[in-house]
Amino acid sequence: MRWWDIDPVLELEKDLFPEDAWSRGMFWSELAHSRGPEATRRYLVAESDDRIVGYAGLAATGVASDSGSAEGADIQTIAVARDHWGTGLGGRLLTELLKAATAFECAEVMLECRIDNVRAQKLYERFGFEPIGFRRGYYQPGNVDALVMRLITASKSGAAAESTSVQGTDTHG
């Protein structure tokens, strides 16, 4: 994802998450940490027919400046346009985020998912994420609870995406 992707991403964000959509400033802030030798973020967009139909982002946490490795990562967002639900795009975006977590040498990957978003929960479970708790009223202003999920990687040196392959992904960074 680049700065010029923000406007179409915001349109999709507002359609999919009308109550708690991210702002332009939030995306700019995340992208500011996604380039260069000190990068701690990875953001992707997926395009089809010259329009953005999905996006995803990951933040590495506890990055050691001397080694570049991270304690863990948080999946910040994954979104797929409604007309692309059921195509496997969410899985391809998640695969790319897990590859990024491996590159950051993360020991675990965390995420929050709306408690009412069963479709997303099933996706994460297919990739090995396990529920570990709840955050009451996490999504505002709707006061919707979040299910907290975690994936433990095989080793600190990274194996978050080794068991998953991607062919013909339409994501780009």
C-alpha positions in Angstrom: 0.0 0.0 0.0 1.2 3.5 -0.8 -0.1 6.9 -0.1 -2.0 7.1 -3.4 -4.0 4.0 -2.3 -5.4 5.7 0.8 -8.5 7.3 -0.9 -9.8 4.0 -2.5 -8.9 2.1 0.7 -11.0 4.6 2.7 -14.0 4.1 0.5 -13.8 0.3 1.1 -13.1 0.9 4.8 -16.2 3.0 5.2 -18.3 0.4 3.3 -17.1 -2.5 5.4 -16.7 -0.9 8.8 -19.2 2.1 8.8 -19.2 2.4 12.6 -15.5 2.2 13.3 -13.7 3.0 10.0 -10.1 4.2 10.2 -9.4 7.8 9.3 -7.0 9.0 6.7 -4.6 10.1 9.4 -4.5 6.5 10.8 -3.6 5.1 7.4 -0.9 7.8 6.9 0.5 7.1 10.3 0.8 3.3 9.6 2.3 3.9 6.2 4.9 6.2 7.7 6.3 3.1 9.5 6.2 0.8 6.5 9.3 1.8 4.5 13.1 2.0 5.1 15.5 0.1 7.3 13.6 0.8 10.5 10.2 -0.3 9.0 7.8 -2.0 11.5 4.7 -2.2 9.4 3.6 -4.1 6.2 0.6 -2.9 4.4 -0.8 -4.5 1.2 -3.6 -3.8 -1.3 -5.2 -6.3 -3.7 -6.5 -5.0 -7.1 -8.9 -6.4 -9.6 -10.0 -4.6 -12.8 -8.1 -1.5 -11.8 -9.8 -1.1 -8.4 -8.7 -2.0 -4.9 -10.7 -4.9 -3.7 -8.8 -5.7 -0.5 -6.1 -4.5 1.9 -4.3 -5.7 4.9 -1.8 -4.5 7.5 0.6 -5.9 10.1 2.6 -4.1 12.8 5.7 -5.7 14.3 6.1 -5.1 18.1 9.1 -5.1 20.3 11.5 -4.7 17.4 15.2 -4.8 18.5 17.1 -2.1 16.7 20.4 -4.1 16.6 18.9 -7.3 15.1 15.7 -6.1 13.4 13.8 -9.0 14.9 10.5 -8.5 16.7 8.9 -10.1 19.7 5.6 -10.4 17.9 3.2 -8.8 15.4 -0.3 -7.5 15.4 -2.6 -7.9 12.4 -4.0 -4.4 12.2 -6.6 -4.9 9.5 -7.8 -7.2 6.8 -10.6 -6.2 4.5 -12.1 -7.7 1.3 -14.7 -6.1 -0.9 -18.1 -7.8 -0.6 -18.1 -8.8 -4.2 -14.8 -10.7 -3.6 -16.0 -12.6 -0.5 -15.5 -16.4 -0.9 -12.7 -16.0 -3.5 -9.9 -16.8 -1.2 -8.6 -13.2 -1.2 -8.7 -12.9 2.6 -6.6 -16.0 2.9 -4.1 -14.7 0.3 -3.8 -11.4 2.2 -3.4 -13.2 5.5 -0.7 -15.4 4.0 1.2 -12.3 2.9 1.0 -10.8 6.4 2.3 -14.0 7.9 5.2 -13.9 5.5 5.9 -10.4 6.7 5.7 -11.7 10.3 8.3 -14.3 9.4 10.5 -11.7 7.8 10.3 -9.7 11.1 11.2 -12.9 13.0 8.1 -12.7 15.1 7.5 -15.3 17.8 3.8 -14.8 17.8 1.1 -13.0 15.8 -1.9 -11.5 17.6 -5.2 -9.9 16.3 -8.6 -8.7 17.5 -11.7 -9.7 15.6 -15.2 -8.5 16.1 -17.1 -11.1 18.2 -19.9 -11.0 15.6 -17.6 -11.6 12.6 -17.7 -15.3 12.4 -16.5 -15.3 8.7 -13.2 -13.7 9.8 -12.9 -15.9 12.9 -13.1 -19.1 10.7 -10.4 -17.7 8.4 -8.0 -17.1 11.3 -8.7 -20.5 12.8 -7.9 -22.2 9.4 -4.5 -20.5 9.7 -3.9 -21.8 13.2 -5.0 -18.8 15.3 -6.5 -19.7 18.7 -8.9 -17.6 20.8 -7.2 -16.4 24.0 -9.6 -13.8 25.4 -12.0 -10.9 24.9 -11.8 -7.1 24.9 -15.1 -5.8 26.1 -16.4 -2.8 24.1 -13.3 -2.7 22.0 -14.9 -1.5 18.8 -16.4 1.9 19.2 -18.8 3.6 18.9 -20.8 0.4 18.6 -19.4 -1.0 21.8 -18.8 -4.4 20.2 -16.6 -6.9 21.9 -13.4 -8.2 20.3 -12.2 -11.8 20.3 -8.4 -11.8 20.8 -6.6 -14.5 18.8 -3.0 -15.6 18.7 -0.8 -17.7 16.5 2.5 -19.0 17.9 5.1 -19.4 15.3 7.3 -22.5 15.1 10.4 -20.6 16.2 11.8 -17.1 17.0 13.7 -17.3 13.7 10.3 -17.4 12.0 8.0 -20.0 10.5 4.7 -18.2 10.5 4.0 -18.8 6.9 6.0 -21.9 6.0 3.0 -24.2 5.9 1.0 -21.9 3.6 1.8 -21.2 0.0 0.4 -18.5 -2.4 0.1 -18.9 -6.1 -1.0 -16.0 -8.3 -1.6 -13.6 -5.5 -2.9 -10.2 -6.6 -1.4 -8.3 -3.8 1.3 -5.7 -4.0 3.2 -3.5 -1.5 
